[in-house]
Amino acid sequence: MHFSTLLPRLLPLLALVAGGNGDGTKPAKPDGLPAIKPPFDFNGLIEQGLMDNLHPTPSQIKFMADGKFPTDCMSHAKEKNHGPDEFEVFEVYYEDCHIPWVMCRLKDTKINATTAADMFGRMPLGMREFIKNVIIFKPEDLPGAAAWDAADVIAISDESFKLYILAHEMSHSIDAHVEITGVTPPGQGGLSQSQRWADQYALDNATVSGYARTLWAENLAETGIIALYNNVVPNGVGTFHQNHPFEVFHQWATYTTYYRDIITPSRNKTCQMRVPDSQMVYWPNSTADGIPMEGSTRKVGIPMVQPGAFEKNTTFAQPPKCS
């Protein structure tokens, strides 16, 4: 049976079980359940399924003048002891949004601007809207991590520039920003920190990965990969012949319940909101501070997303393992 067809039939049950805030005590970490065995094939089956079913959004690339950087890009480059001459900075204009995304890449990375624009543009617009900038580093710049999300800026290794990694990081920003009435605090995100999420987790027999057992935010972000796959790939998690996806059903079903519109691609969508841009600065050399320029990239006639629940937190994705 197609799992996307089955899900709506089961969601009323999920809502009944999850009614109210629950009367259980939320554990400090989601480590009470084991990781699913055998493990999901994120780097093989899942990545290929996403690549085959998330299609590129037509785009145009505009390279920026030397020394012109988003503040966040400059700050993270300085943290890694990189200078401005090592980076290529460019805007990507997608046909589904009149406002570009600014990306920065080390010039000697394996991912060029065209590939970066293609991969990022495959992600559903609803997910992209919560991302400010993308920075492409070398693996040694992100020790122990494939990528991280800090206040809606994704830094990612060129060896880990994969759709499932982007889905993980974008899920952190979605979690941080999207208010869910009766579940998260008014005007705030934080589904992963809610009793509702913990209650649904407790109904399952496993987590989607070992990393999903480390923190509640990572549990939701890892689960987001499975939810996206189920949402866009024909037969969804029914293609996981080596696994039993119902072992983790309540986690990916809860994610889908609240974020379905965000993770569903549509050719007719245009951007409805965006997180505020990082201020553009002129950064002439590695010892200089950025000199403010014209301010943020223009975002005319579109609502700005308010600061998220985890603005000061940095969340990681682990490096992909070979299949």
Secondary structure, DSSP 8 states (H G I E B T S, - for coil): --HHHHHHHHHHHHHHHT-TT-SS---SSS-SS-B-SS---IIIIIHHHHHHHS----EEEEE--TTEEEHHHHHHHHHTT--GGGEEEEEEEETT-SS-EEEEEETTSS--HHHHHHHHHHS-HHHHTT--EEEEE-GGGSTT-SEEEETTEEEEEGGG--HHHHHHHHHHHHHHH---TTTS-TT---GGGSHHHHHHHHTSS-BSSSGGGT-HHHHHHHHHHHHHHHHHSTTGGGG-TTS-GGGGHHHHHHHHHHHHHHH---TT-----B-----EEE--STTS--EEEEES---TTS-B----TTTT-EEEE------
